[in-house]
Amino acid sequence: MPKLNREESQARTRSLLIEAARREIVKKGFATASIRDIAEAAGFSLGAIYSNFPDKEAILLELIQQHQSEERARIEAALTRANGEAASAMAGIEKWAETVNSDPDLGVLAIELQLHALRSPAFAEVYSEMNRKHRRALGTMIAQLFELFGKQVPGDPSEIATGLAMLSRGLSLAPAAGDNHRAGRILLTFLKALIEAAPTAQKAKKARSGKASG
């Protein structure tokens, strides 16, 4: 294995610490898993943690942020590859849906962080803002998908994204019973139903014009 430079070594250390934190918190819970537990699980000293992260909250926030960035990138890629074709876009969304809750640990971590946010106002402020930014970005993509189908989004797109995210979070705690794609199929059922029931953009525009003239 070639020798790593300083930046590569630090990146590897951070990655190992993040994975160790994931395992320890899933196994023991956020409150019980200590910084020392995480350091030992990763094979590092406490100093290695504190030279990379101020606390265990920061470790988990980076993990969730990485996951959110990857999720947005996959959905954005599906919409970009569609080249304006609604059917192609939905096919790409269906491929993304196959990955929903494929890592059950992330669902457990999300619940642990939400519970911690209820008990720590300072953490809640940071965590909630991170989630708001993520769902606003997802809302923009949802609006793009509705537009491809010639439909008007029935409400605030970021609220729809929030609802789908909450559904996904709940499904992550339900027994999979060997069906790893069940959560994704359920999300798609709700999303497709929303698109099907939504008014066409033209009808929505006429309705708004009628109200304005009235």
Secondary structure as UniProt FT lines:
FT   HELIX           6..28
FT   TURN            30..32
FT   HELIX           35..42
FT   HELIX           46..50
FT   TURN            51..52
FT   HELIX           56..81
FT   TURN            82..84
FT   HELIX           86..97
FT   TURN            98..101
FT   HELIX           104..119
FT   HELIX           121..148
FT   TURN            149..150
FT   HELIX           157..172
FT   TURN            177..178
FT   TURN            180..181
FT   HELIX           182..197
FT   HELIX           201..213
//
